[in-house]
Amino acid sequence: MNFTKQVKSVIEVKNLVKMYSYGNSEFAALDSISFDVKLGEFVSIIGPSGSGKTTLLNMLSAMDRPTSGDVIINGNNINELSNSELATLRNREIGFIFQSFNLINTMTALENVELPLMLQDVDRKERDVRAMELLKMLGIDNRAHNLPLMMSGGQQQRVAIARAIITKPKIILGDEPTGNLNTEDTEVVMGILEDIHKNFGNTLVIVTHNPEVANRAERIIRIKDGKIEGIDSKLKLKEI
């Protein structure tokens, strides 16, 4: 296992199938999906509710394993990794942004941002410095010592973004990162993600139901009923 491999495609999905069982019946949440994501690319995944978007993102983030097929993240096939190796891969290579923010309400913004560094045993002084730098970059350093419930949805999502990027991951994944935000906060958060992608070269993959958000990506993967309907560029995409 090598988490420092340099590969052109940081995500490779090959004939991915994910089956779920309900009683005596089975259904395919994902059905023979294949695509790749290049280093530094911004890709959006869009589709109706129940189309398999979140299931797919769970595979890309190494939170779940396929029934069959392969998901290869920065050269590492998740089928070949132990649970502890998957946890290490997630912590080092992937930053994840949730729709519901997933902040710990009893911890301050600063402490929430520092959590991934705590898992890497980074000392307190360095954690504080790095977390404050990110909060300042995202324009919410004045909220560093506030609890999440004292902040707006847009501010909480900025804290979540800071937490996702503090380990300097190659890949940033977002599951409906603007889904709980108003129009103004959506614009702010997408601007931040685009700036991070542009300035730091992270690979960015977001799941969204919002065509305007999806159309900001370099490529749009359209998914329906667990299958890829098409892959478009933002210049060719007419309607979703």
N, C-alpha and C positions, 0 to 999 in steps of 0.2 A: 504493500500500500504506500503510495507516494502522494502526499497532499501538495507538493510543490511542483508537480509536473506542469510544463507549459504546453498547452494544446490550443489549436485554433478554435475548435468547438468546445466550449466549456460545458455545454449540456448536449448530450446525444440521447435521443429516445428512439428505440428500435422495436417495432411490433409490440407495443405496450398493451397489455390486457390486464384489467382489474375486475375481478368477479366478486359479487356479494351474494350471500345466500339469505333467503327469507323463507323459513319453513322448508318445504320440499322443493322450492324453486330457486333458480339462480338467474341473475341478470348481469350483463356487462356494463359497468359504469364507464369503462374505457375499452374500446374495441379496436385493436390493431392500429394504434397510433404511432406514427413515426415523424420525427422532425429533429432539427438541431438548432442550437443557438450559438452564434459566434462570439468570440471574445470581444467585449465592449459593445455588444449590440443591445438595442432597446426593442423588446418584443412585447406585444400585448396579446392576451388570450381573451376572446369574447364569445359569449353564447348565452342562451336563455337559462333561466333557473332550472337546475336538474340536468344540465347538459354534460356534466362531468368536469367542469372547470376547477373546482376546489379539490376534487379527487386527484386531478392531474397535478395541481400545485403541490399537494402532499407528497406525490412521488418525486417531483423535482427538488423538493426540500429535504428528501431522505427521511421524512416522517413516517412513511409507509413503504411497503415493498410491493412490487407487482405480482400478479398471479402468474403471468408469463411475460416474456420480453425483457428488454434491458433499459435501464436508466443509468447513464454514465455521466458523472459529474467531475469535471476537471480530470478526466482520465481514470476515475475510480468507479467501477461497476458496483452499484449499491447491493446487488444480489450477492456479491462476494465479500461483503464487509460484515463484521460482527456488530451487535448492537452498540457496543462501546466505541467501535470505530466509526459507526454512523454518527454517534453523538459528537465525536471529535471533528468529523467532517462538517457537520452542521455548525459547530461553534467557530471553526476556523475559516470555512469557505463561503458560508451562506449567512446573509442578513435577512430576516423575515419581518415583514410589516403586516399587521393584522387589521382587518376592518374595525374591530372593536377595541383597538389600541393594545389590549392585554397588558396594561400597566398594573403594578401592585399598589393598591390604594393606600397601604400603610407606609409606603416608602416615598420619599421626595422624588422630584424629577431627576435630580442629580443621582440619587441612589439607584433609580430605575435604569438610567443610562449606563451606570457602572456595572450592572449585573453580569454581562458577558465577560468583562475583565476579571471579575471575582472568580468566575469559573476557570479562568486561566491563571489564577494565583498571582495576578499583578498587584504590586503593593499599593497601599491606600493613597499615597501622595501622587503617584503616577496616574492612578484611576481618576482622582479629583481633577488633575490638570487636563487630562484628555477629555473627560466628560464636559468640563466647563468650556473648553475650546469649541466643542461641537454645539453646545447650547448657545454659545455666543454666535457662532456661524449661522445658526438657524433662527437667531433673533429672539431667543427666549431665555437668555441667561438671567434675566431678572425674575424668572420663575423657578430658578434652580432649587430653592428650598421649599417650594410649594408642593402639597400633596396633589395627586391627579384630579381629585374632585373639586379642587379650587381653580382648575383651569378649564378653558373652553375646549370643544372637540378638536378644533384646529391646532391648539397648543399641545394637547395630549398627543395628537398624531405626530407633531414635530419632535416631541420627546421620544416617541416610538421609533421615528426615523433615526434619531441620534443613537438610540440603543442598537438599532440594526446595523449601523455602519461603524460603530466604535472599534470593532476588531479588524477593520479594514478588509472586509470580505470581498472576494472577486465577484460574487453573485449577490444581487439584491432581488428578493422575491416579494411581491405585494399581493395579498388577497383582498381585493376590493379596498385599496388603501384610501379611497375617497368616498366609499359607500355611505358613511355616516356623517358626511360633511356637507355644509351648504355650498352654494356656488362660489362664494368668495374664498372660503377656506379650501375648496377643491382646487381653485386656481393657484393659491399659495403653495399647497402641498405638491401639486404637479410641477410647479416651477422649481421647487426645491429638489425634487427627484431628478428633473431634467438637468439642473445645474450640477448635481453630484455625478450623474452619468457622464456629462460633458467634461467636467473638470478633473475627475478622478479615474475615468475610464472603466467604471464598474459595468458589468453586464446587468441589465435591468429587465426583469420579466414581471409583468403585472396581469392579474386577472381582473376583469371589470365587466359590468353590464352596460356601461356608459359609452356610447359610440364616440362622443367627443373626446373622452379620455383615451379610448383605444386608438383613435386616429392620430394621437400625438406620437405614437411609436413608429419605428422604422419598418417594422413588419407586424401584421395583424394575423393571428391564427384564429380562424372561426371554427368553433366546435359546436356540435349538436348531436344529441342522443349518443354521446360517447365516441363520436367519430369526428375527424377533421373534415369540415365542409370545404375549406379553402384557405389559402395563405396569400395575403395581399400586401402590397405596399400602400402607404398612406396616400400616394398620388393616384393609385388606381381604385381605391376603395370608394364606391359610390354610396352604398347604403349597407347597413348591417342588420 
